[in-house]
């Protein structure tokens, strides 16, 4: 078997969920060491805070989002999708970016810029082309939101690294938030029907304003602060209204479904906390609203989606084993430790960073141990991809 014909290059989720597991295990641990002074980033071309934010969003986050979208977009438009050489190239570009972000401080500026933009620029171009080229056969008409938000990630990345860090971070979070809102709207409908034979509310007159507000808030740093806060409050309240009609008490009976609802509520909480901060100083410890999103939405939803997709798209039944469920509980523990504990015990802030990073290391280590072998082997049902 040649290198490019290895099963890992059959479809996008395979290499990028593998890389996502490695990033989820190692990047929080690396930050904990840097934050506590046990390691340094002297060779990085950017300061430590920019490195941390960039690597969690554009390293870890985009590995998983990229794998999801490379897999989903081909199904949405019913084509073969990017594979083989294209996936090997994207994986190389992702690894080169990690190398450049940590050790590219002494590189010639053109080389660093190439390393820093090759992955995101390439994958955004590939995904956008797929959605635009095959628009007429797209199963979801609201994929127009992805056509807009995907290139916007490139702008947010430049702001985060080379411009206004606060604006870049806010824009990046808002882009991930919109992507999660679109994906949760689709997947939770399917999951509730499959798990409980229950329909949850899907009302276009509610769903579309939610997505439009999410899109507007991508540019909230350009708006007057009070207007941005009002829009965040409006979106949070609309999401909360919809949540009530999505049968949360039923969903919480199963950890594999319930954790998705925790992620949804974390988005609501982040929006409300962000809005509140424009009017009063709540005294939160440790960028609580940002970490509520990264630990609550990204941290809780992503492992559950990796488990579902890795099983279903390798020909296996989507059943959460005891080990899978333990991973989800570890991520819930990380959320409570990183966001909740410092509010009650500020003196334990550093300890909370290390403990939460340890939870991620163990959770994504277990995910990798269980699923990377599946990602490296052909489907068990005989289908090619």
C-alpha positions in Angstrom: 0.0 0.0 0.0 1.5 3.4 -1.0 1.6 6.3 1.4 -1.2 8.3 -0.3 -3.5 5.2 -0.5 -3.3 4.6 3.3 -6.8 4.5 4.9 -5.9 7.7 6.9 -6.2 9.7 3.7 -9.7 8.4 2.7 -11.7 11.2 4.3 -11.1 14.4 6.2 -12.1 13.3 9.7 -9.4 10.6 9.8 -6.2 12.7 9.8 -7.7 15.7 11.5 -9.4 13.9 14.4 -6.1 12.2 14.9 -4.3 15.6 15.0 -7.1 17.0 17.1 -6.7 14.3 19.8 -2.9 15.1 19.9 -3.5 18.8 20.1 -6.3 18.4 22.8 -4.0 16.3 24.9 -0.8 18.4 24.6 -1.6 22.1 24.0 -3.4 22.7 27.3 -0.6 21.0 29.1 2.0 23.1 27.3 0.1 26.3 28.3 -0.1 25.2 31.9 3.7 24.7 31.9 4.3 28.1 30.3 1.8 29.9 32.6 3.5 28.5 35.7 7.0 29.3 34.4 8.1 25.6 34.0 8.5 26.2 30.2 8.9 29.2 28.0 8.1 30.3 24.4 11.3 32.3 23.7 11.5 30.8 20.2 7.9 31.8 19.3 7.3 34.7 17.0 4.5 36.0 19.2 3.9 36.5 22.9 2.7 33.7 25.1 -1.0 34.9 25.3 -1.3 35.2 21.5 0.3 31.8 21.2 -2.1 30.2 23.6 -5.2 31.7 22.1 -4.1 31.0 18.6 -3.1 27.4 19.2 -6.3 26.5 21.0 -8.5 28.1 18.4 -6.5 27.6 15.2 -4.5 24.5 16.2 -6.9 22.4 18.2 -10.2 24.0 17.2 -9.5 24.1 13.5 -8.1 20.5 13.4 -11.5 19.2 14.6 -13.6 21.8 12.7 -11.6 21.1 9.6 -12.0 17.4 9.9 -15.7 17.8 10.5 -16.3 20.1 7.6 -14.2 18.1 5.2 -16.3 15.1 6.0 -19.7 16.9 6.2 -19.4 19.1 3.1 -18.9 16.1 0.8 -22.1 14.5 2.3 -24.0 17.8 2.1 -23.4 18.1 -1.7 -23.1 14.4 -2.4 -19.5 14.2 -3.9 -16.4 12.1 -3.2 -14.7 15.0 -1.3 -11.1 15.8 -0.7 -8.8 12.8 -0.1 -5.4 11.4 -0.8 -2.9 14.1 -1.7 -5.1 16.9 -0.6 -5.5 15.6 2.9 -1.8 14.8 3.2 -0.9 18.3 2.1 -3.4 19.9 4.6 -2.0 17.7 7.4 1.6 18.7 6.5 0.5 22.4 6.5 -1.1 22.0 9.9 2.0 20.5 11.4 4.2 23.2 9.8 2.0 25.8 11.4 2.5 24.3 14.8 6.3 24.2 14.3 6.3 27.9 13.1 4.1 29.1 16.0 6.5 27.5 18.6 9.9 27.9 16.9 9.5 30.4 14.1 10.7 33.4 15.9 14.1 33.3 14.1 12.7 32.3 10.8 12.7 34.8 7.8 9.4 36.6 8.0 8.2 35.3 4.6 8.8 31.7 5.8 6.9 32.3 9.0 4.0 33.9 7.1 3.9 30.9 4.7 3.8 28.5 7.6 1.2 30.5 9.5 -1.3 30.8 6.6 -0.8 27.8 4.4 -3.1 25.5 6.3 -6.0 27.8 7.0 -5.9 29.5 3.6 -5.8 26.1 1.8 -8.6 24.4 3.8 -10.8 27.5 3.6 -10.3 27.6 -0.2 -11.1 23.9 -0.5 -14.2 24.0 1.7 -15.5 27.2 0.1 -15.0 25.8 -3.4 -16.9 22.7 -2.5 -19.9 24.6 -1.1 -20.0 27.2 -4.0 -19.2 24.8 -6.8 -22.0 22.4 -5.8 -24.4 24.8 -4.4 -27.3 23.5 -6.5 -27.1 20.1 -4.9 -26.5 21.2 -1.3 -28.8 19.6 1.2 -28.7 22.6 3.5 -29.6 26.0 2.1 -28.2 27.8 5.1 -24.7 26.6 4.3 -24.4 30.1 2.9 -23.4 31.0 6.5 -20.3 28.8 6.1 -19.4 30.5 2.8 -19.3 33.8 4.7 -17.7 32.7 8.0 -14.9 30.5 6.5 -12.9 33.3 4.9 -13.6 35.5 7.9 -11.5 33.1 10.0 -8.5 34.3 8.0 -9.2 38.0 9.0 -9.7 37.0 12.6 -6.4 35.1 12.6 -4.4 38.1 11.3 -6.0 40.4 13.9 -5.2 37.9 16.7 -1.6 37.5 15.8 -0.6 40.8 14.2 -3.2 43.4 15.1 -5.7 44.1 17.9 -5.5 40.9 20.0 -8.8 41.6 21.8 -10.7 42.2 18.5 -9.1 39.1 16.9 -10.0 36.9 19.8 -13.5 38.2 20.0 -14.0 37.7 16.3 -12.5 34.2 16.4 -14.8 33.1 19.3 -17.8 34.5 17.5 -17.0 32.6 14.3 -16.6 29.3 16.2 -19.8 30.1 18.1 -21.7 30.6 14.8 -20.3 27.3 13.4 -21.3 25.5 16.6 -24.8 27.0 16.5 -25.4 25.8 13.0 -24.0 22.3 13.7 -25.9 21.9 17.0 -29.1 22.9 15.4 -28.7 20.1 12.8 -27.2 17.4 15.0 -29.3 17.7 18.1 -32.5 17.3 16.0 -31.1 14.0 14.6 -29.7 12.8 18.0 -33.0 13.4 19.9 -35.0 11.6 17.2 -32.6 8.6 17.2 -32.2 8.3 21.0 -35.7 9.1 22.2 -37.9 9.2 19.1 -38.6 12.8 19.9 -38.9 15.8 17.7 -37.5 19.1 19.0 -38.7 22.5 18.0 -37.4 23.7 14.6 -39.0 27.0 13.8 -37.4 29.0 10.9 -38.8 32.2 12.4 -36.6 31.5 15.5 -33.7 29.6 13.9 -32.9 32.1 11.2 -32.8 35.2 13.6 -30.4 33.2 15.8 -28.0 32.5 13.0 -28.3 36.1 11.7 -27.5 37.5 15.1 -24.6 35.1 15.4 -23.3 36.4 12.1 -23.7 40.1 13.0 -21.8 39.4 16.3 -18.8 38.3 14.3 -18.2 42.0 13.8 -19.2 43.1 17.3 -15.8 44.6 17.9 -16.7 47.2 15.2 -20.0 48.1 17.0 -20.5 50.5 19.9 -20.0 48.4 23.1 -23.6 48.9 24.3 -25.0 47.8 21.0 -22.8 44.7 20.9 -23.9 43.9 24.5 -27.5 44.3 23.5 -27.2 42.0 20.6 -25.3 39.4 22.7 -28.1 39.6 25.3 -30.8 39.2 22.5 -29.0 36.2 21.1 -28.5 34.6 24.5 -32.2 35.0 25.3 -33.4 33.6 22.0 -31.2 30.6 22.5 -32.5 30.2 26.0 -36.1 30.3 24.7 -35.3 27.6 22.1 -33.5 25.5 24.7 -36.7 25.3 26.8 -38.5 23.7 23.9 -35.6 21.3 23.1 -36.6 18.9 25.9 -33.4 19.3 28.0 -34.7 17.1 30.9 -35.1 14.2 28.5 -31.7 14.8 26.9 -29.9 14.9 30.2 -30.9 11.3 30.9 -28.0 10.3 28.6 -24.5 11.7 29.0 -23.8 11.4 25.2 -26.8 13.6 24.4 -26.8 15.7 27.6 -23.2 16.9 27.1 -24.3 18.5 23.9 -26.9 20.4 25.8 -24.2 21.5 28.3 -22.3 22.9 25.3 -25.4 24.7 24.1 -25.9 26.2 27.5 -22.3 27.2 27.7 -22.8 29.3 24.5 -25.8 30.9 26.2 -23.8 31.6 29.4 -20.9 33.1 27.4 -23.2 35.5 25.6 -24.9 36.6 28.8 -21.7 37.0 30.7 -20.2 39.0 27.9 -23.2 41.3 27.7 -23.2 41.8 31.5 -19.6 42.8 31.5 -20.4 45.9 29.5 -22.6 47.3 32.2 -21.1 46.1 35.5 -17.8 44.6 36.6 -18.8 41.1 37.7 -15.4 40.3 39.0 -15.0 37.0 37.2 -11.6 35.4 37.7 -9.6 34.3 34.6 -11.5 35.4 31.5 -14.4 33.3 32.6 -16.7 34.0 29.6 -14.1 33.0 27.1 -13.2 29.8 29.0 -16.9 29.0 29.5 -17.1 28.8 25.7 -13.7 27.0 25.1 -14.2 24.5 27.9 -18.0 24.3 27.9 -18.9 24.4 24.2 -15.7 23.3 22.4 -14.4 21.1 25.2 -17.7 19.2 25.8 -19.1 19.0 22.3 -16.0 18.1 20.4 -15.1 14.8 22.2 -18.8 13.6 21.8 -18.7 14.4 18.1 -15.3 12.7 17.6 -16.8 9.5 19.2 -19.9 9.6 17.0 -18.2 10.4 13.7 -15.2 8.0 14.3 -17.6 5.1 15.0 -20.3 5.9 12.4 -17.9 6.7 9.5 -15.8 3.6 10.0 -18.8 1.4 9.7 -19.4 0.8 13.4 -22.5 1.3 15.5 -22.6 4.6 17.3 -22.6 3.3 20.9 -20.8 5.1 23.7 -18.7 2.6 25.7 -17.9 3.0 29.4 -14.5 4.5 28.3 -16.2 6.9 26.0 -18.5 8.1 28.8 -15.6 8.5 31.1 -14.0 10.9 28.6 -17.1 13.0 28.6 -17.2 13.1 32.5 -13.5 14.2 32.4 -14.4 17.1 30.2 -17.2 18.1 32.4 -14.8 18.0 35.3 -12.4 20.2 33.4 -15.1 22.7 32.8 -16.0 22.9 36.5 -12.4 23.1 37.6 -11.3 25.7 35.0 -14.3 28.0 35.1 -16.1 27.3 38.4 -13.4 26.7 40.9 -11.5 30.0 40.6 -14.7 32.0 41.2 -15.0 30.5 44.7 -11.2 30.0 45.4 -9.2 32.6 43.5 -6.0 31.4 45.3 -6.4 28.1 43.5 -6.3 29.7 40.0 -2.9 28.2 39.0 -3.9 24.8 40.4 -7.1 24.9 38.4 -5.2 25.5 35.2 -3.0 22.5 35.9 -5.9 20.3 37.0 -8.0 21.2 33.9 -5.0 20.6 31.6 -4.5 17.2 33.2 -8.2 16.4 32.5 -7.7 17.3 28.9 -4.5 15.3 28.7 -6.2 12.2 30.1 -9.5 12.6 28.1 -7.9 13.2 24.7 -5.2 10.6 25.5 -8.0 8.0 26.1 -9.8 9.2 22.9 -6.6 8.8 20.9 -5.8 5.4 22.4 -9.3 4.2 21.5 -9.9 5.8 18.2 -6.6 6.5 16.4 -6.3 2.8 15.6 -9.8 2.9 14.0 -8.8 6.0 12.0 -5.7 4.2 10.6 -7.7 1.2 9.4 -10.3 0.6 6.6 -14.0 0.7 7.3 -15.1 -2.6 8.8 -18.2 -2.8 6.6 -16.3 -3.0 3.4 -17.2 0.4 2.0 -14.3 2.5 0.8 -15.0 5.7 2.6 
